[in-house]
């Protein structure tokens, strides 16, 4: 027994098309879409009468994947105030970008907001956190060397 690879990270969203557009703007590519329902899904996720739509998006190199999931039933929970960067649990997903200023501007056109500011880390990276679909935090990193 042992892990062979990480397959994907699941992100629950309230608008699947908007989430796909957000990550497409960042450069991820859609890699499949579908709908699921039925008792087998209910048993996996521990909910009843599940119906959802999903889409996979992946990085251009094909190694990083997100599963974007919009639940129709039962309705998604939460969605109140966005959690801070230090809240327990899965908090952010990070991507290396060519130009952080271009990426931030493009994502802001999709409603994203900077969590703090873009900062230089020891002339190695420019980094920032940006809040994306359903309040998730996306870290952007631009290599400077």
N, C-alpha and C positions, 0 to 999 in steps of 0.2 A: 504494500500500500504506500502511496505517496502522491503528492500533487504533481501533475505533469505540466500544467500551465494554468494561468488565470484566464478564464474564458471571457467574463464580462462583469460589469457593474450595472445593477438595475436602478433606475431612477423613476419614481412615480411622478407623473406630471398631470396637470389639469387640462392641457391643450396639446395634444400629440403633434398636430401640424406645426404649431408655433415652436415647440421644442425641437422638432426636426430642422426647421428653418434656422433656429439659433445655432445649432451645432453644425449645420451645413455652412453657415457664414464663417464659422471658425475653421472650416476645412474638412470636417468629417463627412464621410460619404454614407448615404443610406444603403443598407445591405439586406433588406428584407423587411416585410411588414405582414402583419396578420391579426387575426382575432381568435380568442380562445374563450371557451366556456365549458361547463359540464362538471360532473361530480369529480372527475379526476383532478381538475384544477382546484376545486374546493378542498380536496384532501391535501394537495401539496401546500397550498398557502394558508390553510386553516381558517378559511372563510366560507360562507354559504352563498350559493347562487351567483358565483363570480361570472362576470362578462367583462372582458377588457380587450383593448386594441394595443398592439405593441409594434415597435420598429427597432431594428438594430442599426446603429451607426458605428462606423469604425474610422480609425485614423488612416491616413493615406498609405502607411506602411502595412496596414492590415493587422497589426498586433494588438491594438487597444480597441475594445468594443464597449459600447454602452447599450443597454436595452432600455428604451424609453417606453413606459407603460402608462396608459390612461385607463383607469377603472371606471366602468359605467355602473356596475353593481358589484358589491355594495359600494356606495360612494366613498371616495378617499377621505381619510381623516386628517386632521391638522390643517395646515394652511393658514394659521394665524400669523402672528409676528414672526419674521424670519429669525432663526436661531443664530446666536453669535458664533464666531469662529472657534471658540473654546468649549462649545457644548459637547457633551459626551456623544459618542457614536460616530458613524461615518459622516465626515464633515465637508470634505471637498474632493474634487477630482482635478488633476493637474495636467496641463498640456504645454509643450514647448512650441513656441511660435516664432516665425521669422522676424516679425516687427510688432512689438507689443502695442505701440501707439495705434497702428492701423487696426489691429485686432480689437482693442478696446473700443475704438470709434465704431467699428462695424457692429460689435455686439450691443453697444448702446443704442444703435438704430433698431435693435430688436427688444428694447426695453430693459436691458441689463444696466446695473448700477455698480460703480466701484464700491467695494466695502470700505476701503481705506484710500490709499494712493499708490501710484506706481513708484517703486523704490529701486535704487541701485544697491545690490549686495556685493560689496568688495570688488567691484568692477568685473565680476564673474557673470552675474545675471541681472537683468531688470525683472522685477517680480511685481505681481499684484493679485489681489483677490477681487473677483467680480461676481455679483449675484445674478444667476441665470434663471431658467425656467423653474417654477415651483419653489423658488427661494434657494436652490442649491448654490453652493459656492464653487466657482471654477477658478483655479489658480492658473495664471498665465506666466510663463517664463521665457524670456528672450536671452539667449546666450550672448555674452559680450566678447568671448574669446574663441 
